[in-house]
Amino acid sequence: MAIAVKSCLDVVFWLSDQALNDREYIQPQKLHRLLYLSQAYFAVAYHGRKLMPATFVTDAFGPVEPTVFHAFAYGRPLMIEGNPLSDQVSHFLEGIWRRFGQYSADQLTKKVAEHAPVALAMAKGVNEEIAFNEIVKYYTLEADARNAKTPGGIDHVDQVVKPRVLRSQSGKAVSVAAWKPKAVTVKKDE
């Protein structure tokens, strides 16, 4: 299955730039939690598809993406610029930022540490990989379990990925979303 963004650095740059636009310095721990939540919610919203080619492992506090961790150890690299993101991905990340950007690094860390894939990996120790299929399974089951909030404190995907509101030619507000065709089963004649 194709990924939506070629590099997790592109998502990092988008989140960092969004924080700067909101006059906020994004702490590394907060950045990693937002990356993790972005990957998880994108997989739920787009049927198991990865947002970015990222692997999350545990550190003492929660999930981190090791490549990003090392690349940004001393701040944003000056020589790297991000690739432009598609409208779909930008809209999705706007939803992530709108929903979770207001939280501090500590609040996000506490929230994410309670989620089963992270908690199980953290129980094994530092540098344990958090399997993508476990992330998808957990967030999909939790999202399906409730319409608003699930017991684990996970928001339903519709709270994160809201439809775009555009104006019709008459000026009326209309909601638009990407077309998601249903699978068709073909019956073979015997």
Secondary structure, 3 states (H helix, E strand, C coil): CCCCCCCHHHHHHHHHHHHHHCCCCCCHHHHHHHHHHHHHHHHHHCCCCCCCCCCEEECCCCEECHHHHHHCCCCCCCCCCCCCCCHHHHHHHHHHHHHHCCCCHHHHHHHHHCCHHHHHHHHHCCCCEECHHHHHHHHHHHHHHCCCECCCCCECHHHHCCCEEEECCCCCEEEECCCCCCCCCCCCCC
